[in-house]
């Protein structure tokens, strides 16, 4: 009968460590493997496709286990963390050969989705943000950091909606909370698939004091302490690269909620979710990883300060005006590695010799970059940048003197330190070199003395140096010349006292040399660590220059112009504007530009025209132009004169929010409500087909009411596209609204889109033409044409506008099921008279009773045909 598994000392040690990290996979080091046990093993074997085995297989309750080689563990850790799990890495803290009893083990790092440091291929231009939140009386202290770069930002946020929007915009995978966080807030994070971690009370440390030294607000101090405390608890190492926390307010930048960023495809395509086809894809001509990350940050936080925008524009103009100097700058930038993350690895203690050579190569470019900037510093545009470009020459010289030009990846196997850097190391190397030369001379001497030309001197780690003689030549070997050491199938191996003494000298020199090299390397690393703050400041300066030259390249390639800003009025004067991404895809020759003119007194453009004609493109191009302008970039237009907008709201496209259980129409209404409630006269609103997600009359009523509310109360610049042609009559009663439409003509029965915005409303809808373009069957299209003609001949009624606005006649076709004098108005008039008809009442009753869900399609069609005959 199998016995129950006994708790061995090793498993007791494992369980003690596991109890400290119940929400993480524990990678427990055993020799050359990391092993996982119990539930960790079962789940990991499924996620990582590992073979699940067991410890004590013959026992009644064997312990499930699986493992991964320690040298390949990082790949498995990445897979787990990418899927939202945590991994605790438990290492052997002493040499098993010298340990007495159980080998001491400790968790050296907890890897979580928000603290991933290792850069994946193709992700160098992306940040990985860890966030933290503290709540107090309805206000939230919010902080975020990218551990790989050390940047920390902190803010106060007044509502849960704004907090969630900020977290979604940062694409954070993990948030750190305290145990007192309200349940509804925690649930909101979980619903957005953000991993929730907790951090208890944290003692003040030097790192927390340094990071928070410029922060005074208590709630911000509390959230910084919580964030840095979590980093210290999970990383278990020095965090000297953490930068001073920077305070920011959401109102400092052009506000773009998460849905607006998605709808406008700023950084991710709606179709693929990837960067290709986005504004970021268009603008990214950066040459460095840190420049690419800064570009994304600028794109998501356009400026509001006209002077700051003008400063960026002046620098872009200088780059545009100096092509050859800009080309030289680009050549230098391509040789600059990721200074921010190199500094992070130095502080983290994970830097190797090749990283330091990359750092040296990067620093070598700074004098050239400074010299290039100095030659194009028109109007002192680059004065501040020049002061920020500190070459950190002492670090460059240290690395050049100490580190080999092509060092190995490993920092423990030697070959790292330059000759001449340390005298003791040079002595060891001399002993090794002379010793090996002595061995070669000994081999030649012994061959001559014995006459055995195949005699050789070799080495292995078990027996050390030896003299090897093949079995065929043993008879020629003088008796007693060597001491026998090892017998092989075809040879004998020997040693001599002289060889043994030399072996000890060589091996001692090699061992001491390798240990000394590692010690010298760590000393160099510590010296570089003292200059991390200078390196981070330099990285910021280089990144900003990289983004600005990228703007210049894009502006030159696509013939963009420098926009001007109207700070005294809210006019929009965009001449021959283009959608930058669509233009890049189509080519400039094929893209048809359009003006956007909203003079004083015009707040709303009501846009009509057929589907696929370019209404959404027209709306998006204005928003993207505004964003580019307030980033400091030039814009796709012949000329652009714009106000500075404080917020952009969009409702474009149709999408369910399945996670929250909200329908397309509910999402549409919520986004519209956010715009209406939050917009100011300095905001930009883009509404595309509001109201189409519900019944026709409901939708039209809501659309009209929204337009009137924006017109009378919000006064934001608004582009409102619609298929409700009846709404175009609002131009007669709303003074600040103008009709525009996308031109289309019929040629030989075919619809031709002009893609040109024209004044006034569209003359008709072209829905059936668009259906034809989509390839609908001819008989279906003919039937639709016939039905349309019948509907257009039906009686019409007048919809009365609310009393706040003059009555507006709107014609709406009504189904002629009976002799109805008047259809009920969208906005209820004072009196409505409706005649009843027995036939109609009978049909209503039958329709109400008909079980549509149980009927087959054929039965439903037959019943519909029967009712149609009764009506006729």
Secondary structure as GFF3:
##gff-version 3
##sequence-region A 1 872
A	DSSP	alpha_helix	9	20	.	.	.	ID=ss1
A	DSSP	beta_strand	24	30	.	.	.	ID=ss2
A	DSSP	beta_strand	33	37	.	.	.	ID=ss3
A	DSSP	alpha_helix	38	47	.	.	.	ID=ss4
A	DSSP	beta_strand	53	55	.	.	.	ID=ss5
A	DSSP	beta_strand	63	69	.	.	.	ID=ss6
A	DSSP	three_ten_helix	70	72	.	.	.	ID=ss7
A	DSSP	alpha_helix	73	82	.	.	.	ID=ss8
A	DSSP	beta_strand	86	92	.	.	.	ID=ss9
A	DSSP	beta_strand	105	111	.	.	.	ID=ss10
A	DSSP	beta_strand	129	136	.	.	.	ID=ss11
A	DSSP	beta_strand	139	146	.	.	.	ID=ss12
A	DSSP	beta_strand	151	157	.	.	.	ID=ss13
A	DSSP	alpha_helix	160	170	.	.	.	ID=ss14
A	DSSP	beta_strand	174	177	.	.	.	ID=ss15
A	DSSP	alpha_helix	183	191	.	.	.	ID=ss16
A	DSSP	beta_strand	195	198	.	.	.	ID=ss17
A	DSSP	alpha_helix	206	211	.	.	.	ID=ss18
A	DSSP	alpha_helix	218	235	.	.	.	ID=ss19
A	DSSP	beta_strand	246	247	.	.	.	ID=ss20
A	DSSP	three_ten_helix	250	252	.	.	.	ID=ss21
A	DSSP	beta_strand	255	256	.	.	.	ID=ss22
A	DSSP	alpha_helix	258	263	.	.	.	ID=ss23
A	DSSP	alpha_helix	279	283	.	.	.	ID=ss24
A	DSSP	alpha_helix	289	300	.	.	.	ID=ss25
A	DSSP	alpha_helix	306	321	.	.	.	ID=ss26
A	DSSP	alpha_helix	323	333	.	.	.	ID=ss27
A	DSSP	alpha_helix	339	348	.	.	.	ID=ss28
A	DSSP	alpha_helix	353	375	.	.	.	ID=ss29
A	DSSP	three_ten_helix	378	380	.	.	.	ID=ss30
A	DSSP	alpha_helix	383	388	.	.	.	ID=ss31
A	DSSP	alpha_helix	393	402	.	.	.	ID=ss32
A	DSSP	alpha_helix	423	450	.	.	.	ID=ss33
A	DSSP	beta_strand	456	460	.	.	.	ID=ss34
A	DSSP	beta_strand	464	470	.	.	.	ID=ss35
A	DSSP	three_ten_helix	471	476	.	.	.	ID=ss36
A	DSSP	beta_strand	483	487	.	.	.	ID=ss37
A	DSSP	beta_strand	491	495	.	.	.	ID=ss38
A	DSSP	alpha_helix	497	529	.	.	.	ID=ss39
A	DSSP	alpha_helix	532	557	.	.	.	ID=ss40
A	DSSP	beta_strand	564	566	.	.	.	ID=ss41
A	DSSP	beta_strand	572	577	.	.	.	ID=ss42
A	DSSP	alpha_helix	580	586	.	.	.	ID=ss43
A	DSSP	beta_strand	594	598	.	.	.	ID=ss44
A	DSSP	beta_strand	604	608	.	.	.	ID=ss45
A	DSSP	alpha_helix	615	631	.	.	.	ID=ss46
A	DSSP	beta_strand	639	643	.	.	.	ID=ss47
A	DSSP	beta_strand	647	651	.	.	.	ID=ss48
A	DSSP	alpha_helix	664	678	.	.	.	ID=ss49
A	DSSP	beta_strand	683	688	.	.	.	ID=ss50
A	DSSP	alpha_helix	696	709	.	.	.	ID=ss51
A	DSSP	pi_helix	710	714	.	.	.	ID=ss52
A	DSSP	beta_strand	717	721	.	.	.	ID=ss53
A	DSSP	three_ten_helix	725	732	.	.	.	ID=ss54
A	DSSP	beta_strand	737	747	.	.	.	ID=ss55
A	DSSP	beta_strand	750	759	.	.	.	ID=ss56
A	DSSP	alpha_helix	767	773	.	.	.	ID=ss57
A	DSSP	alpha_helix	778	792	.	.	.	ID=ss58
A	DSSP	beta_strand	796	798	.	.	.	ID=ss59
A	DSSP	beta_strand	811	813	.	.	.	ID=ss60
A	DSSP	alpha_helix	838	849	.	.	.	ID=ss61
A	DSSP	alpha_helix	857	871	.	.	.	ID=ss62
###
